[in-house]
Structure formats: structure tokens, C-alpha cells
Amino acid sequence: MEFPVGYGLDNKAISELTGCFYEEKRQILHSTGYVLKPDGTIAVGVYSTGPIGRLVWQDVHALVQFYKKMAAQS
């Protein structure tokens, strides 16, 4: 079994590539979560510099169901 790990990446470059929050002082990436639409565009982006305010599966599930319902009504 393979499990990809992002060890040793350039955090600043990853921040510039993905839009996640980079903290210069500690040179770290903060938690960033995205929900993507089927066309690859970002439906929701959540940025957190602490342990609260992160995506939870229940909210993601509800959002996906909402988008599906809206698409079916179009």
C-alpha cells in the first residue's frame, strides 16, 4: 500500500500555488479546506489559524446535498 506524504515541501511555494495561509514567522501552512464543484472551481474555502473554524464532514455533506438539489431544480 502506498501513502503519499508531502514532507519537505516548500511551504511558501505551496501557499502561493493553493492560496492557503502561510505564516512567515513560523514558516508553516495553516489549515485550509476547499470544497470543489464538479467543474473544479472552488465552492467554499475555509482558512483557519487555530483549532476552530475548520471544515467538518457534516457541513461538507450538507453543502454537497444543497448544491445537488439546486442543480436538479435548474
C-alpha positions in Angstrom: 0.0 0.0 0.0 1.3 3.5 -0.9 0.5 6.6 1.1 1.7 9.9 -0.4 3.4 12.3 2.1 4.2 16.0 1.5 7.3 16.0 3.7 10.0 18.6 2.8 7.8 20.7 0.5 8.4 24.5 0.2 5.6 25.8 2.3 5.7 29.3 0.8 5.5 27.9 -2.7 2.6 25.7 -1.8 0.8 28.7 -0.3 1.3 30.7 -3.5 0.1 27.7 -5.6 -3.0 26.8 -3.5 -3.9 30.1 -1.7 -3.6 28.6 1.8 -2.4 30.8 4.6 1.3 30.9 5.1 2.7 32.2 8.5 6.0 33.8 7.8 7.1 33.9 11.5 7.0 30.1 11.9 7.2 29.3 8.2 4.2 27.0 8.4 1.0 26.4 6.5 -2.3 26.8 8.4 -5.3 24.5 7.9 -7.1 25.3 4.6 -10.0 23.3 3.3 -11.7 23.6 0.0 -14.9 22.1 -1.4 -14.7 21.9 -5.2 -17.5 21.9 -7.7 -17.6 19.3 -10.4 -16.0 21.8 -12.8 -13.1 22.2 -10.5 -13.9 25.7 -9.3 -13.9 26.4 -5.5 -17.4 26.4 -4.0 -16.1 27.1 -0.4 -12.7 27.9 1.0 -12.1 27.8 4.8 -9.0 29.2 6.3 -8.1 28.6 9.9 -5.2 29.7 12.1 -6.3 27.7 15.1 -8.2 24.6 16.1 -11.7 26.1 15.4 -13.3 27.1 12.1 -12.3 24.1 10.1 -14.5 22.1 7.7 -16.3 19.2 9.3 -17.7 16.3 7.2 -21.3 17.1 8.3 -21.1 20.6 6.9 -19.5 19.4 3.7 -22.1 16.7 3.2 -24.9 19.2 3.7 -23.4 21.7 1.3 -22.9 19.0 -1.4 -26.6 17.9 -0.9 -27.7 21.6 -1.3 -25.7 22.0 -4.5 -27.2 18.8 -5.9 -30.7 20.0 -5.0 -30.1 23.4 -6.7 -28.7 21.7 -9.8 -31.7 19.4 -10.1 -34.1 22.4 -9.9 -32.3 24.3 -12.7 
